[in-house]
């Protein structure tokens, strides 16, 4: 399986859904006079932009190491995840600002227009399509071990939740009566807050990786356990770990009997590297420093 080709495929599927929904939602929001649906359409448009980010940066991250990038180009995928988070936050603030303006207008006695049934049906279609797209994308993201694809999957799900909030707001505004048309911008406000929460998690993950954050404690414990299981090896220490795109980097000091022949020590470190790569992937970057037992 070609990883880059599979990432392109899953992203293009999401893009096709986003094009369809963006057009449908804008039409439904304008014709149906729904602020919540128009905001939802903007959210879908942001999905299209983040699809483009994923396609661009994953192609770059798939390049092999070269003289200027000794550790490969995996960080570009991490950068894509961070950009997606930033895009989500920008969309959320835009949605919340527009909702706040409508709420202020209503508070001062203005009459908000009730949305039409087309907007309601657009919300239903969006929820179904986006949830299906999320499930497909997140499954592929985990299989391909791609943080950017998984981040994009959450963008799809945030759109599904956005449409659910829109559905509640539009449905309430239509079914309960003119006094409750305020539910439409209120739904936009809630949707914006939810998107910010999702975006913050994505950005934190991306920034942590760009700042060389260590791998989770349970992963580091597993590394120590694997290394300690080998004979002739003791006191693994000075463990340093980080993530580079879709693979790990592991640096570790170990101690071995100083009287062992060099070829035996070399063979043992090769066995340790093979075991670590078997567990964490062939692209895992491993540096082992051997010290004699004092």
Secondary structure, 3 states (H helix, E strand, C coil): CCHHHHHHHHHHHHHHHHHHHHHHHHHHHHHCCCHHHHHHHHHHHHHHHHHHHHHHHHHHHCCCCECCECCCCCHHHHHHHHHHHHHHHHHHHHHHHHHHHHHHHHHCCCCCCCCCHHHHHHHHHHHHHHHHHHHHHHHHHHHHCCHHHHHHHHHHHHHHHHHHHHHHHHHHHHHCCHHHCHHHHHHHHHHHHHHHHHHHHHHHHHHHHHCCCCCCHHHHHHHHHHHHCCCCCEEEEEEEEEEECCEEEEEEEEEECCCCCHHHHHHHHHHHHHHHHHHHCCCCEEEEEEEECC
